[in-house]
């Protein structure tokens, strides 16, 4: 799970903070039995070259990137680097910008395999289960993906009602250089 290495000077002036969306998506994945590493390239002030080196070293099966509008270009670049380093990797974008701009992203950026629309905790778990089973992504609520030349948009997932039941992830990518 990755925050892209976006830097503008403005964001940094507010200080560093934990990427809560990734912490909770990671927690849901861990609870479901998946190995998770959180890589906060933004807070680490990493460059795209450092992200590439980390991807090359870690060789993840899937790369899930969180993006707001300001970071979406860098997020898609993380997906492109992941595809270059690990051609069979599943690349996923999520958070506010991809939720609303999934059609444009999937039509114009082949490096992005799937967009999570809305809350990602339950969706990420179902998506990984479908991907590992080589099952139809069309059964996973709250995503958009390409199927041939068309964009498939699954029904929205209802909001999580009991937010207190969510647990944050406990694993950070500690050796990211």
ABEGO torsion letter per residue (X at the ends): XBBBBBBAGAAAAAEBBBBAAAAAAAAAAAAAGBBBBBBBAAAAGBBAAAAAAAAAAAGBABBBBBBBAAAAAAAAAAAAAAAAABAABBBBBBEAAAAAAAAAAAAABAABABBBBEBAAAAAAAAAAAAAAGBBAAABBGBBBBBEABBBBBBBBBBBABAAABBBBABBBAABX
